[in-house]
Amino acid sequence: MQLTANQQRVLDTLERAGGPLSAYALLDRLREQGFSAPTQVYRALERLAGQGLVHRLETLNAYVTCTHPNECRHGMTAFAICDNCGHIDEFVDIDLGRCLGHWMKNNAFSMRDSTIELRGRCANCASQPQAAAS
């Protein structure tokens, strides 16, 4: 799959970020590379998402690179997002896909795509004592 120069710049910026970025945060980081309008970023993100290279995290209104591009093509993507440190794990679970597939079949529902976001605390944060409330 051939990427345009703008798509490649957006993808590279997201990869270097190491975490989610909003479209406007991407725009700020890409201004020196000729980006001047949000539409440039949104167009690139739309094409990258369509190719399964990035995902939009609805609850954060931000984008991340796909860590399993070959497995995401089936339309089911899940993320565990730590509310404490912001760490994000992307995962594909066959059992979850089967469960949802069974539900869709029983309810005559045709899924276009899906992103499941689990919010909570990652293992590292959960193992640390919580700070006392002020």
C-alpha positions, 0 to 999 in steps of 0.5 A: 500500500502506497502512502502519500507524503502527508499520510507518511508524515502523520504515521511517522509522527504518531509512531514517534509519539509513543502514545495517542495524539489528537488531530490538533496535536498532530497538526502542531507537530507537523506545521514545520513540515508544511501542514497548515490546516486541520483538514490535511491531518484529518484526510491523512488520518481517515486514509490511514484508519481505512488501511488499518494503520491507525485507530481513533480512540473515541474516549480520548478523541485521539489517534494511535498507530495500530500494533497489529495491522494484519489482525485488525482487518476483520473490524474488531479492535480492543484497547485497555487504557490506563486512566492513571498513567495513560498506557494503552494496550491494543489487543485482539481476542478471538473469544471476544470476537466469537462472542460478539459474532454470536450475538450479531448472528442472533440479533441479525446485526451486521457490524461495519467495524468496532472499537472497544475501549476498556478504561481502568488501571494497568497492572503497573499502576494497580500494583502501586499504592494509591496516594492518600486523598487530600 
